[in-house]
Amino acid sequence: MNTYSRTSSVVPASPVVAWRWWLMIALSLAGIGVAGYLSYTHLFELPVICGASQGCDLVAQSVYAKMFGIPVAVFGLLAYIALLVLLVARRRVSENLEAYVTLGVFGISLLGVLFSAYLTYLEIFVILAVCMWCVASAIIMSVLFVLSILEMKSVTL
């Protein structure tokens, strides 16, 4: 017997929550775009399009652009993909698991914000160059984190 009582709809019932959920989906996709572009340019050793500034290439070529031999952009890409998967899964899992999936979104976005803050510190005070793509990713992750805090208020573990 199926005890799963939720509807199979992916979109949440409340218009406020639905708006927030769609925004988080859109931000995750934007993050995938930014981190995907940076990963692509790093893995294929291409110059990063950065407008008049050369900050992006300076940051991408710094010793801090890799961690454990892997470009940090790849870690960002994996984080954004994980967030997207969890956000979609949140609307498809049972009510018993929904809170834990929401906690996962909060945890990944928290780690993302902390790591972005560290990387931004390195850009400004160590590398002495700022990458607009990195700043965009930091902003996206920060907004996702704030939204995940709001989501955490609506669930109980």
C-alpha atoms as one frame of an Amber mdcrd trajectory, in Angstrom:
protein
   0.000   0.000   0.000   1.299   3.445  -0.876   1.481   5.702   2.193   2.943
   8.550   0.181   0.311  11.285   0.554   1.964  14.199  -1.247   0.973  15.152
  -4.732   3.419  14.327  -7.499   3.626  17.991  -8.435   7.121  19.397  -8.331
   6.003  22.957  -7.516   5.167  23.713  -3.856   1.574  24.558  -2.984   2.139
  27.965  -1.368   2.707  30.828  -3.852   5.346  32.398  -1.566   7.225  29.144
  -1.150   6.809  28.374  -4.855   8.358  31.714  -5.796  11.300  31.113  -3.450
  11.749  27.564  -4.755  11.738  28.704  -8.394  14.246  31.432  -7.567  16.530
  28.863  -5.934  16.233  26.651  -9.023  17.096  29.616 -11.277  20.051  30.616
  -9.085  21.352  27.042  -9.076  21.178  26.988 -12.873  22.958  30.362 -13.037
  25.621  29.004 -10.689  26.037  25.956 -12.909  26.520  28.319 -15.848  29.150
  30.432 -14.087  31.050  27.566 -12.470  30.708  25.493 -15.646  32.248  28.274
 -17.718  35.120  28.720 -15.261  35.683  24.964 -15.096  35.702  24.718 -18.889
  38.204  27.536 -19.318  40.443  26.145 -16.586  40.376  22.544 -17.791  41.092
  23.531 -21.409  43.521  26.311 -20.431  41.549  29.022 -22.222  41.580  32.709
 -21.305  38.623  33.826 -19.207  36.525  36.559 -20.812  36.656  39.344 -18.268
  36.064  42.585 -20.146  38.703  45.286 -19.756  40.008  43.742 -16.537  42.679
  41.046 -16.483  41.626  39.994 -13.003  39.951  36.795 -14.112  43.069  35.393
 -15.753  45.251  36.429 -12.812  42.916  34.649 -10.411  42.552  31.598 -12.682
  46.328  31.264 -13.034  47.112  31.719  -9.337  48.241  28.874  -7.120  44.883
  29.165  -5.332  42.926  28.210  -8.460  43.390  24.508  -7.637  42.782  22.459
  -4.553  44.063  18.880  -4.401  45.001  19.314  -8.067  41.375  20.054  -9.028
  40.235  23.501 -10.205  38.161  25.168  -7.475  35.573  26.005 -10.144  34.885
  22.266 -10.453  34.051  22.147  -6.742  31.663  25.064  -7.293  30.099  23.303
 -10.266  29.564  20.149  -8.208  28.028  22.195  -5.375  25.567  23.924  -7.719
  24.625  20.603  -9.341  24.085  19.061  -5.894  21.895  22.019  -4.897  19.807
  21.671  -8.055  19.355  17.930  -7.506  18.349  18.458  -3.881  15.930  21.253
  -4.758  14.184  19.067  -7.312  14.280  16.073  -4.971  12.780  18.134  -2.150
   9.468  18.273  -3.987   9.501  14.583  -4.822  10.439  12.935  -1.529   8.128
  11.962   1.294   7.321  14.496   3.983   9.559  12.537   6.368  12.618  13.181
   4.171  11.778  16.698   2.999  13.291  18.333   6.088  16.561  16.449   5.629
  16.800  17.426   1.983  16.190  21.043   3.012  18.939  20.670   5.607  21.217
  19.383   2.839  20.498  22.498   0.743  21.273  24.657   3.777  24.514  22.767
   4.497  25.830  22.900   0.942  24.982  26.588   0.582  26.617  27.334   3.958
  29.823  25.583   2.866  29.590  27.399  -0.466  29.298  30.802   1.207  32.197
  30.100   3.560  34.391  28.872   0.708  33.380  31.852  -1.448  34.285  34.211
   1.390  37.704  32.549   1.665  38.273  32.796  -2.091  37.144  36.427  -2.138
  39.605  37.175   0.667  42.369  35.564  -1.406  41.390  37.605  -4.465  41.402
  40.938  -2.662  44.261  40.559  -0.186  46.604  37.895  -1.602  46.224  37.697
  -5.392  45.391  41.414  -5.638  42.995  40.807  -8.524  39.241  40.322  -8.692
  37.445  37.994 -11.079  33.926  39.157 -11.967  32.873  35.523 -12.562  34.041
  34.578  -9.065  32.178  37.535  -7.570  29.046  36.500  -9.487  29.344  32.980
  -8.100  29.839  34.307  -4.566  26.722  36.473  -4.892  24.670  33.593  -6.289
  25.770  31.288  -3.471  25.097  33.981  -0.857  21.540  34.509  -2.102  21.002
  30.738  -2.161  22.231  30.591   1.429  19.832  33.329   2.590  16.955  31.603
   0.807  17.930  28.275   2.375  17.715  29.901   5.821  14.156  30.967   4.991
  13.419  27.423   3.810  14.783  25.988   7.074  12.257  28.060   9.011   9.430
  26.258   7.222  10.471  22.695   8.106  10.823  20.663  11.264  13.278  17.835
  11.771
